[in-house]
Amino acid sequence: MRTETGHTFRLEDYRQTPYAIPETKLDFTLEPEKTIVRATLTIERRSDTPAGTPLVLHGDELKLVSLAIDGKALSDNSFSATPDQLTISDLPKDVRFTLQIVTEVNPTANRQLSGLYRSSGVYCTQCEAEGFRRITYFYDRPDVLSVYTVRVDADRKAAPILLSNGNPVENGMVEGQPERHFAVWHDPHPKPSYLFALVAGSLGVVKDHFTTRSGRPVDLAIHVEHGKEGRALYAMDALKRSMKWDEEKFGREYDLNVFNIVAVSDFNMGAMENKGLNIFNDKYVLADPETATDADYAGIEAVIAHEYFHNWTGNRITCRDWFQLCLKEGLTVYRDHEFSADQRSRPVKRIAEVKILKAQQFPEDAGPLAHPVRPREYREINNFYTATVYEKGSEVVRMIRTIIGPELFRKGMDLYFERHDGDAATIENFIQVFADVSGQDFSQFALWYDQAGTPKVEAGFHHDAAAKTFTIKLEQSLAPTPGQSIRKPMHIPIAFGLIGPDGKDMQPSSVEGGEVRDGVIHLRRPSETIVFHGIEARPVPSLLRGFSAPVNLAAPLTAEDRGFLALNDSDPVARWQAMNSIFSATLLDGAKRVRGGHQPETDPKIVALAGKVAFDEMLDPAFRALCLTLPSESDIAREMGNNVDPDAILASRNHLIAAIASAYADGFAGLYDTLKQEGAFSPDAAPAGKRALRSALLDYLSVQEKSPERAERQFVEADNMTDRATALAVLVHRFGDSGEARQALATFEQTFGQDALVMDKWFIVQATRPGETALEAVRELTRHPLFSLDNPNRVRALIGAFTASNPTGFNRQDGAAMVSSPIRF
């Protein structure tokens, strides 16, 4: 296994390879413990490379069998080979030559699940970021693009399906070996080694087809474990919708004759965008009403889209180096967010994105591992795949669209595809297209890629009734982060509105100071003062609408102001933010009171606000569910900062839930009953939203009624996994010691014990039970027959859920110590 050498890779040290590899031919003879890989590489010396420059290729735990140039075996003194590197010093004088490399790998022994491995009888690859070097010696870096032709040879019974990138070219029986067969694949589009893929095994398949906007047919196939084909139908539907959406919204048409997806349970990454052969962990492919929740359906839809969208933002245009990772990932996350917003409720989707950003990326920015969206150095590339690169990277793309508008953004994207198709591009290339189409200077905006940390924006307000003006003063700051002490002011787009006493947006007669256009304040300097004229009555300012920039906003709004925004703001995201901030302040105060030995107190106005939102039929049920879902214990802990007391936070949270539930017991019960849906299950946004609101109400009602009866009834009567899993969570989290909870857990295990994905939910619900008893439950579950350290999903379901989503259990004095034991290999 290759281990970290201590070498630091720096962006400033980038140099092009001295040789190119325009064509790669691979021939695999697959055997479980002794696979032979024959690589034929066309090598070209670059024009600026002196003759005689050694060829140095990457490797990782490789066993070299033979080496030849232009068909002639190399003498031992003309090269040096270790498992991790191949250096050839005696090279032909010709600019172009052919290098033949034969290596031997053991897929069964490859427990890293990187490179070529075999799990559950299926050969599979994972090459991003540096897995290809575990297959053969190569320039294993993203700026070396090559056209691949791949021949795969395997046992017919063990591997009836043979897949690789590109289009199928040929298949048949291996001459003289009737038990073996082969398939040849060719990908005409040059790609980096990290996008290579191979899958061979016995799998079921769901087939369909798609006709591109130019009329070209594409054969679609999703390969899954036998017997699970019916659960891949939603993924197929999501794939076809993704293909159509990318044509309509970004003008991108698929470019091969076939598109394959393979879903396996032991795939360690969530999903991988290999050209024409996407490989998924099956949790992001398999779904039906009996086994998948609404969140599962939405996740499948998003991940299928994300990997497909990489075909252009990542594959056709890839990264020059791994420092540019956000160029493919941040941009593609933005694209999949937009797709999901169009498929479902845009406000609800945006709120979900903001919650993830604040829960995962903001802490990263505030901690010792803070790094820019484009880091400038690394020691281990696998540590690059962070919320900053993905989620904040997406927010940076969104800000570009906010700054120049949707029409110019689309023109910029069109120019990006036109200018850089087939390139290994950089962030500078990406930013330049938007500068070119808009005529704006993006040099200051580029700091978003280079400066780590979350900017803080402090606002001040003043209304002058006599002068009929309203003044907003904005100040930005950015605290030092590791390695970055000198900070420059950012270009921060702040979408805003001024809401009058009637609840409607006010329109000023003129604006003075700063840069304000199309409802956005462009904060560029450390401090800006903007004066709005023609404002007679004092407005309540709504700042950061749509969460237009990933910043922390401090605004002098009273509780009454925030309540007013929660009920009247025309922007749903700002409306949710106002309500969430009210709940956060209440929970923080309650936690402090509990720590001081007192009972939390709840303002009746806050309870009334929750009721108004809950019963507002003009609002999307999914939006109402989000508003009624209080900030989590982890959310409040981040707000608290120091001296966090998880038990006090939990007590404060339960007190507020009980106060709201008690005030609206009858109303919530009636609304809960009306939201029950009859007829066939649909995962679409509207029915899913009703289930989400009904789920939120079930928790409130169970707290108020102090009885597991309602949750037990929902569990027994449920005809879909969303309702069943919600009821199980309420039973375990609210009434964990009850007979009803124990019976529900036993029934769930008896019903779904043979279904690994569904049983992950069973493990999660127990690992996240609040209170001290969860630790003993997790200890016991590590000895459960269905728990295995060899399955990534199961480890995440038990250990991952406990550490990330159970602050009261994990923060016990012995909680963290317990976790270090079962995950030690």
N, C-alpha and C positions, 0 to 999 in steps of 0.2 A: 504494500500500500504506500503510495506517495504521501509523504508528510510535509508539513510546512518547513521550508528550509531557512526561513528568517529573511529571505530576500524581499525587498520592498520594490514593487513595480510603481513607476510614476508616469503620469500623463506626459510630462515634459520630455520623457525619454523615448517616446514613440519613434520608431524607425520602420520603414517598409522592409519586408523580407528581401534578401538579395536575389532570390529566385521566385518565380511564379509556378503554379501548378495548374495549367489551364484544363487538363483532363485527368480524371481519376477513374480507373477500372478496378473493381473489387470482385473477388471470387471467393465465396464462403463455402467451405465444406463443413456443415454443422454436425458436431457430435457433442453430447452432453459435457464431456470432460476434456475433449481434445478437438477443438475446432481449428481448422487451418484457414488462414486468411491470406490470399494472394493479391497483393496490391500492385497494380501497374500504373505508375505515375509519369505523366508527361511533364518534364521539368524544362523550364525556360529561364535562362540567365537574363536578368533585367539589363537594360541598356547601360545603366550607370554602375553595374557590378563588374569589378575587374575579373578577368579570367583567372581561374585558379582559386577563387574564393571558396572555402569549404561550404558544403551543404550540411546544415545542422538541423535535424528534425526532432520533434518531441516524441517521447514515449512514456509509458507508465506501466510498470510490471510486465513488460513484454518479453517474450521468448523468441529470439530471432532464429529462424530456420535456415534461410538462405538470402543472398543478396546478389543482384546482377544489374549491369547497365547495358542497355541495348542487347540483351540476351547473353552477355558474357559475364560469368561469375567473377566477383571481385576477390582479389587476393587479400589475405588477412592483414597485410600491412598497409592497405589502401583505405581502410576505414576503422573506426572504433565504435563498438556498440555496447551499451549497458541497457538494463531494463527501462531506463528513463530517458535515454538519448541515443541518437544515431548521428555520427559525424563521418562524412565522406570527404576526404581531402584530395583523392586522385580522381578528378572529374574530366570528362571529355572537353576538348577545346571548342566543340560545337556549341552554339547558343542553345540548341534544343536537343534533348536526349530523353531516353526512356529508362526509368528506374523500376526494377522489379524487386519487391520485398515480400518475403514469405514469413509470416509469424504464426505462432501457436498460442491460443488462449483457452482458458478453462471457464466456460460460462457458468457451470454449476458452482464452482468455488468462489465466484465473484459476488461477495456479500456486500460490496459497496453499492450495488445496483447502479453503477456508472460504467459506461462502455457497453459491451455485450454481456448479458447475463441470462440465466435460465431460472425461471421461478414457476412453480406449479405446472411444469411441463412445457412452458412457452418460452421460446427465445425472444428476447426483447433488448432494445438498446435505449440508452439515455446518454446523449453526447454533449448537451449544454451543461457546464461551460467548457470543460476540458476532458470529456469522456472519450472522444474519438482516439486520442493518443493511447488508450487502453486496448485499441483494436489493431492499429498498425502505426508505424512511424509516419509522422506527417507534420506539416506546419499547422498545428492545432490552434489557430487563432482566427478571429472573424473576418480579417481583411484579405484572406487568401481564398479567392473564389474559384471553384472548379466545376466542370460539367461531369456528372457521375453516371457511370454505367455499372450496374450491380448484378452479378449472377449469384443465386442462392441455391445450394444443393443440400437436400436433407432427406431423412427417412420419410417415406410416404405416409405411413400410419401415424408416426409421432407428430409429423408436421405437414398435414395436407394443405395448409395455407402458407404461402411464401410471399411476403410483401416487402417492398422497399419504396424509395422515393420515385416520383415521376410517373411515367406511363409504362404499362406492361408491353414487352417487346416479343418475348418468346417463352414457351414452357414445354416441358416434355419429360421423358424418362431418361435417366442417366444410362448411357450406353454400357452394357455389360453388368449393370447393377439394377435388376428389376425391382428391388425393394426401395430404390431411391428415385427422386425426381428433382427437377430444377425449374427455376423461373428466372428470367432476365428482365430487369427494369432499367429504364433510361430517363433521366431528368435533363431536359434540354436547357434548363435555366441554371447558370452558374450560381453556386451557393457555397457558404463556408462549411467547414467540417462539422460544426456543432449542430447543423440541421440534417445530417445524415441519420437515417433510421432503417431498421430492419426488424421485422417480426415474423416468426415462424412457429406454428403450432396448430393445435386442433381447437378451433373456435367456431361458434355459431355466427351467423351473419344476417343482417337486415339490409336489404338493397332498395334503392330508389334512384331517381334521376332528376337532373336539373337542367333546364335550357337557359343558357346565358342570354343577355339582351341582344347579342349579335346572332343568336340562333344556333349556337354550338351546343350539342348535347354533352352532359357530364354524367358519368356513372358514379353514384354515391354508394358507399358501403360502410356499415358500422359493425365491427367484429367484437363479439362479447363471449363470455363463457356460455357453453351449451345450456339451454333451458332458460336463458335470460333475454332472449331476443325480443320478446314483447315489451320488455322494460326499456328498450332502446328507441322506441317509436317517437317519444317526445324529443329526444336528442336529435333524431333525424329531422323532425319538423323544425326545431330550432336552427339546425344547420341550413336548411333551405331558406328560412326567413333571413338568416344572416347574409347569405349569398345575395339575395335580392336587395336587402337593405344597403349593402356595400356598393352595389351598382347604382342605386338611386341617390344615396347621400354623398358618396365619395367618387362615383364614376369608376369603380374598380371591378373589373370582370375577372372571373377565375380563368386560369391560363393552362390547365392540363386537361386531359381527357377523363381522368378519374380522380376521385377524392376519397381516401380511406381514413377511417377512425378506428383505433383499437383501444379497447377498455380492459384493463387488467387490475386485479385487486392489490397486487404487490408493487405497483408502480409508485416509486417514492416521491416523485414530483407530482404536483396537482395535475398538470397537463403539459404537453410539449408540442410546439408548432411545426415539427419537421415537415419539410416541403412535400405536400401531397399525402403525407402519412402521419396524421396527428395521433399521439399516444396519450391516453388519459388514465388516471386512477378512476376506477369504475364508479366511484361515488359521484363523479361529475358527468355521468352518462346515464345511469340506470334510474328509472323512475316509473312508478304507477301509483294509483291512489292508495293502495293498500300498504305500500312500503315507503313512500316519499312524502315529505311535508311540502307545504307551499314554498318554504325557504329553499328546499332541495330543488324544486322545479325552477325557481328563479335563479338559483346558483348554476344549474345545468345550462340554462338558457344563456347566462352571462359568460360562462367559461367556454362553451362551444363557440360562441361568437368571438370571444377574445382570441382563441387559437386560430380560428379561421381568418380573422382580420390581420393576423400576423403575416398572411400570405403576401401582403403588400408592405405593411409597416413592420419589417423584421426580416422577411425572406427576400422579396424582390429588391428592397432597399434594406441592407443590413447595417451593422455597426462597424466602424473602422477599427475600433478596439473596445475592450470591455468597459473603459471609462465612459463610453457613450451608451451604456446599457439603457439609460432612461430614454434614449432616442427611440428605441423600439418598444420598451415596456411602458413608459409613461404615456407615450402617444397612443399605444394600443389599448391601455386601460381607459384613456379618455374615449376612444372610439367604442369600446364595449359599454361604457357608461351611457353614452348617447343612444346606443342601440336599445339597451334595457329601458331607458327613459321613454323611448318611442313605443316600445312594446307594452309598457305598463304605465303607472302614474309617474309623470316627470317629477312633481314635488316630492312624492314619497321616496322615489329613487334617489333624488338629490339629498334628502335628509339622511338616508341610510349611508350615503357616501361621506357626508360630513361627520356622522357618528363614528365611522371607521377611521377617518382621518384623525379625529381628535383622540380616539382611544388608542390608536396604534402609532401614528406618525408623530403627533405632537410630543408624546413622551420621549420618542427617539431624538427629536430635536432638542429636548431639554436635558438630555442625559449625557453621560460620558462618551457615548458612541455616536454623538451628533456628527453628521457629515453632509456635504452638499448633495444636491440632486445629481450632480456629476462630481463624484469624488475625484481627487487628484492623485491618490495613491492607495495601494492595497498590498496586503501580504497573502491573503487567501481569497480567491475570486468568489468562492461560494458564499462568502459573507457579504457580497454585493447586493444580494437579492432582498432588499429591505423595503419597508413601507415608504421611506423617503424616496427611493428610486421609482417605485411603482405609483404610490398614491399621491405624493407631493408632485412627482413628475407629471401626473395627469392634471393636477391643479394648475401647473405652469402652462400647459397647453390650453386649458380652459381660459386662463387669463389672457392669452394671446387673442382668442376669439372675442372675449369681452372688450379688449382694447380696440381692435380694428373692425369688429362687427362680423356677422355671419357671412355676408357676401364676399368680403375681402378674405376672410379666413378660408372659404372654399377655393377662391382663386389661388391663394397661397399654397394650399394642399395640392391642387392640380399642378401647379408649377413644381412643387417638390417631387411629385411622382414623375413628371416629364423630365426634369433636370437630372434626377439621381437614380432613375430606374437602372438596376444592375450595378449600383455603386455600394461601397462600404463607406457610409456617410458619417458626418460629425454633427454635433449640436450647432456649430457655426453654420453649416450648410442649411440646417433646418430653419434657424432664425432668419437667415438672409432672404429666404423666399418671401417671408412676410414683410420684411423691410422693402423688398423690391416691389411687391404689389400694392403696398400701402403708402410708400414714400415716407414712412416714419423711421426715426432713429431708434433701433432696439438695443443699442449698446448698454444703456442703463438697465433695461429689462433683463438682459443676459445675466445680471447678478443673481437672479433667482436660481440659476444653474450652478453658481460658483460659491455663494455664501450659505453656510449652514445656519440653522436656527430658525425659530418662528418669530417674525417681526411683531412688535407690540405697537398698536395704534391707540393713542389716547385722544379722546374727543372732548371738546368743551363747547357749550351752547350758550347763546345769549339772544333773547328776544327784546327788541325795542318797539313797544307798541306805538309810541309817538312817531317814530321814523318809519314804521312798518317794515322793519328789517329783521331778519333772523340770521345770526352769524354762527358758523361752525368753524372751530379751530381744531386742526388735526396735527398731531405730532407723532412721528414714527421713531422707533428705536429698535436696536437689535443687539442683544446681549452677546458677549464673547462666548465662543464655543471652543472646544479643544483644537488647537492649531490655528485658530482665527481670532485675533484680538482687535484688528483694525477693521471697522465696519463702514460701509458706504450706504447712503440712503437708497432705497429700492423704489422702483416704479410700482405702486400699489393701486390697482383699480378698485374703488369702493362704490359699488352700486348703492343708490340711496333713494329715499323718498321723504317728503315732509307731509305728515298726516294731520289734517285739521280736526277741530272739535267734532265735526260731523262724520269723522271716520273715513274721509276721502282724501286722496292725494291733492295737495295744494300746488298750484303752478305759479312760480315767482314771475314778476314782470321783467326782471333782469337779474343777472348774476355778476358779481364783481370779485375779482381775485381768484387765483388758482386756475386750474384747467377743468372745466365741467362741460360734459357733452353727453347727450343720449342717456341721461340718468346715471352717469358715472362720474365720480370725482377722481381725478388722476393725481394721486399723491406722489410727488417726485422729490420734493425737498424735505429736509428734516421737519419743517413746520410749514403749514399752509393755513391761511385764513380766507374763508369764502363767505361773502355777504350776499344773501338773497333778498331782493327788494320786492315790495308789494305783498308782504306777509303781515296781514292785519292781526290775526289771532295767533297766540302761541301754538306752534305745531309740536307734535311729538316726532322727532327725527327717527327714521328707520335706516340704519346703516348696515352695510355688508349684506345687502339683499342677495339672495341666492348663494350666500357665502362666496362672494365674488373674489376673495383672495384668502389664502391660508394664513391668517394672522390672528393674534389675540387682540380683541377689541375691548377697551375700557371706556365706557360711556357713562356720564352722570345721569342715568335714568332712574327715576324713583320706582318703587314697586307698583305704584299706580300707572306710571308710564308704560312699564312692561306689560301690565295687565291690559292696558288699552291697546298696545301693539298685538298682543296675543288674540284679541277679539276683532281687530279692525285692519291690521296690515294687509294690503293687497298681495303681498309676496308670501306665499305659504311657508317658505323656508325661514324667512325672518319671523314669521308668526310662531313657528315651532321653536325657534331659538329663544324668543321672548318667554314662552311658556316654560321651556326647559330651564332657563336661567332663574325663573321664579321658584321652580321646584328645587333647583340646586341650592339656592340661598336658604330655603326652608330646611332642607336636609342637613346642610352644614351647621346651621344654628341648632337644630335638634341634636346632632351628634355632639356638639360642644356641651349642650345642656346635660346630656346623658353622662358624659365624662365628668361633669361637675356634680353628679349625683342627683340630678333633677329630671323631671319628665319633660319630653319635648312639647312644644306648644305649636298649634297650627292656627294661622290666621283664617277666619271664616271666609274672607274674600278669596283666598286661594282655593278653598273647597268649592266655592261658588263658581270660580273660573273653570275648574275641572268639569263641573256639571254642565256649564254652558257649552263647552266644546263637545262633551260626550253626547249631548242630545241635539246638536245642530245638524239637522238632516241635509243641509246644504253642503256639508263637508263630506269628502270622500271617507268612507269607513276606515280605510287603511291609514289615512292621515289622522283621524280621531284616535285610532289605536296607538299610533306613535306618540301623540300628545298625552295620552293617559298612561303611557309607560314611563315610570319615573326613572331618572338617572340611576344607573347601577351603582353598586357599592364601589366598583373600580372607578367610575366616573367621579364620585364624590371624593374618593381618596386622592385623585389627581388634583382636584380643586383644593383639598385640604393641604396638600404639599408635605408638611412635616408632622411628626407625631401622630401618624395615622392610627386610628383605633377601629378596625373592621367591625368589632362587635357593637360599638356605639353607632356606627353608620348603619348597620343592619337594624338596630333598634329604632333609630330615627326614621328609617325608610318604612318599616312595618307600621310605625305610629301614623305616618301620613297616609298610607294606604288604608288603614282602619278608619281614619277620620273621613276620608272621601267616601269610602264604602258605606259607612254608617249614615252619612247624610243622604245617600241616594240608593239605599237598599232596594226599595220597591221599583224605582225607575230603572236601575241597572238590571234587576231581575226581569222586568218586562222587555227591555231592549235585548237582553240576552236571548229570550225566547223568540222574539221576532227575527233574530238573525240566523236561526236555524234554517238550513237550506234543504229543500227536497229535490229529488231528481238526481240525474247523473252528475258525478263529480266533474268539475272543470278547474284546471289550474290557472285559468285566466285571471287578470288583475281584479276585476270586479268581485267575483265570488271569493277570491283569496283575501281581498280587503275585508269582506264581511266576516270571514273566519278569524282574521287577525283581531278585529274589534271584539268578537265574541270571546276569543281567548283572553284578551285583556280583562274583560268583564268577569270571566270565570274566576280569575285570581282575586279580584276585589270582592266578589260575592262569597268566596270560600273563606276569606278572612273575616268578613262581617258575620257570616252564619256560624263560624267556628265549628264547621262540620265538613267531613269529607264526602257527604252524601251527594252533593251536586256533581263534584268531579268524578266520583265513582260512576254515577249514572251516565255522564258523558263518555267515560272510558268504555263502558259496556255497550252503549248504543252507537258508538262512532262507526262510520262507514268509510273513513279515510284516516290516513296517518296523521294529518295535522291535528284533527280533533282528538285522536287517541293519544298522541305524544304530549299535547298540551295538558290533557287531563292527568296523564301519568306524572308529569312534572309538578302539577299542583298537589297531587296526592303525596308525592315523595318529599317535596320541599316544604309543604305546609303541615302535613300530617304523617311524617315519615315513620313514626312508631306505631301507627294505627294498623289494624288488621286489614283495612281496605287498601292501604298502600302496599303491604306485603303481598296481598292477593293479586293486585294489579301487576306487580313486578313478576310474580310467578306465572301469571297468565301470559304476559308479554313474552317472557322467555320460552314458555311452552309453545306459543304460537309461532314465534320468529327465530327460535334458537338456531336454525340452520341457515339463516340469512345474515351474513356478516355485516352488511351495511346497516340493516335495521337494528341489529344488536349493538352496533356502535351507539345508537341513541339510548339504549338501555344502560350502557356503561356511563354515558355522559350524564344522564339524569341523576344517577347516584353519586357520581364524582362531584357534582355541583350542588349537592344538598347543603344549604347553609347550616352553620353551627359546627361544634367541635366533633360531632359523631361522624362526620364525613371522612375523617382521617382513618378511623378504624375500618370504615366501609371500603375505602380504597385499598387499604392493606389486604383486606380479605379478598377483594376482587382481583388482585394481582395473582391470587392462587386459583382463580376460577378456571375451569377447563377451557373456556372460550377465550381467555386472555393469552396473547402471544406477543412476545417482544419482536418476533419476526414480521409482524404485520404493521406497517406504518399507520394505517387507519386506526387500529385498535390501541396502539400506544397513544396516539393523539386523543382518542376518545376517553381514555381513562386518565393517564398521567398528564397529558396536555390540558384537558378540561379542568382537572383539579388545580393545577398550578396557575392557569390563566383566568379561571372563572369562579374560583371559590376562595375569596380572600379570608373568610373566617376560618376555614379549615387549613389552608396552606400556611397562614400566618400564625398558627399555633407554634409554640416553642419547638416542637418536634416535627412540624409539618414539612418544612423544607428538607430536613435531614432524611425523612422517610423517602422523599422523591429521588434523592441522589442514589439510593441503593438499587431499585429495580431497573434503572436505565443505565447502569454501569455494565459495559460489555467486557 
